[in-house]
Amino acid sequence: MRLSEFWELADAVFGRAYSRTLARELSLTVLDMTPTQALDAGVPPRDVWHAWCDEMQIALGERDGLDRSRNVPPPR
């Protein structure tokens, strides 16, 4: 997953304004940092995406922003 795809998904799932706030403020339990901090630290966007969705209890089937044409890589 590219970083641009990560942000497109974040905007689709959480809404553009809310996704940016969550990315800066929400601490992901499994990573012990926010999504933005994790990306800056070099954690792959795919892993950050699934950790974020897990934290927010987003079902696997909804992690594509309900756009079935998107190819969201599965969690590792």
MIZARO-928279 format. One record per residue (C-alpha): x, y, z. Coordinates in pm, 1 decimal. Layout:
N
u X | v Y | w Z
...
***
This chain:
76
u 0.0 | v 0.0 | w 0.0
u 134.9 | v 341.2 | w -96.6
u 109.4 | v 636.6 | w 139.6
u -129.2 | v 812.6 | w -98.8
u -359.4 | v 508.6 | w -89.5
u -343.1 | v 512.4 | w 289.9
u -469.1 | v 872.3 | w 304.0
u -736.4 | v 807.5 | w 40.1
u -869.0 | v 520.9 | w 251.2
u -850.7 | v 726.9 | w 569.6
u -1055.5 | v 1001.9 | w 406.2
u -1308.0 | v 750.7 | w 268.4
u -1354.1 | v 564.2 | w 596.6
u -1329.3 | v 846.4 | w 854.1
u -1399.3 | v 1161.3 | w 649.4
u -1130.0 | v 1405.9 | w 537.5
u -1130.2 | v 1643.4 | w 836.5
u -1181.8 | v 1372.0 | w 1098.8
u -918.3 | v 1139.8 | w 950.9
u -645.6 | v 1403.9 | w 987.0
u -743.8 | v 1473.2 | w 1347.1
u -753.3 | v 1102.9 | w 1434.1
u -419.7 | v 1044.8 | w 1263.3
u -258.2 | v 1310.4 | w 1484.8
u -440.6 | v 1238.6 | w 1811.6
u -543.9 | v 871.4 | w 1838.3
u -285.5 | v 647.9 | w 2002.9
u -285.2 | v 300.3 | w 1851.9
u -252.7 | v 47.5 | w 2132.5
u -60.6 | v -211.3 | w 1932.2
u 194.6 | v 43.0 | w 1802.9
u 200.2 | v 273.5 | w 2107.0
u 193.9 | v 579.6 | w 1880.8
u -45.9 | v 771.7 | w 1660.2
u -92.9 | v 679.0 | w 1293.7
u 106.4 | v 986.8 | w 1189.9
u 390.9 | v 902.1 | w 1427.5
u 393.2 | v 542.7 | w 1305.6
u 415.4 | v 648.9 | w 940.7
u 691.8 | v 896.9 | w 1024.8
u 876.0 | v 618.4 | w 1210.2
u 871.6 | v 402.1 | w 896.8
u 596.0 | v 157.0 | w 985.4
u 447.0 | v 36.8 | w 653.8
u 117.8 | v 212.1 | w 569.1
u -55.6 | v -126.2 | w 537.4
u 30.2 | v -213.8 | w 899.0
u -67.3 | v 130.2 | w 1026.5
u -396.8 | v 110.0 | w 835.6
u -498.7 | v -220.8 | w 988.0
u -385.5 | v -118.1 | w 1338.5
u -592.4 | v 200.7 | w 1304.8
u -896.8 | v 12.4 | w 1179.2
u -860.3 | v -245.7 | w 1457.2
u -843.0 | v 34.4 | w 1716.2
u -1157.4 | v 195.2 | w 1571.4
u -1330.4 | v -144.5 | w 1533.1
u -1375.0 | v -110.2 | w 1157.4
u -1475.8 | v -446.3 | w 1009.3
u -1247.8 | v -598.2 | w 744.6
u -1522.2 | v -560.4 | w 485.3
u -1550.7 | v -186.2 | w 549.3
u -1180.7 | v -97.0 | w 538.2
u -1202.1 | v -13.4 | w 169.1
u -1434.3 | v 280.9 | w 235.7
u -1717.2 | v 72.7 | w 90.2
u -1556.0 | v 108.2 | w -253.7
u -1519.1 | v -250.2 | w -375.2
u -1292.8 | v -138.8 | w -660.2
u -1017.4 | v -53.4 | w -407.4
u -766.6 | v -324.3 | w -339.2
u -688.4 | v -310.4 | w 31.1
u -408.9 | v -552.5 | w 121.3
u -509.6 | v -791.6 | w 398.8
u -354.3 | v -766.3 | w 744.7
u -31.9 | v -959.1 | w 795.5
***
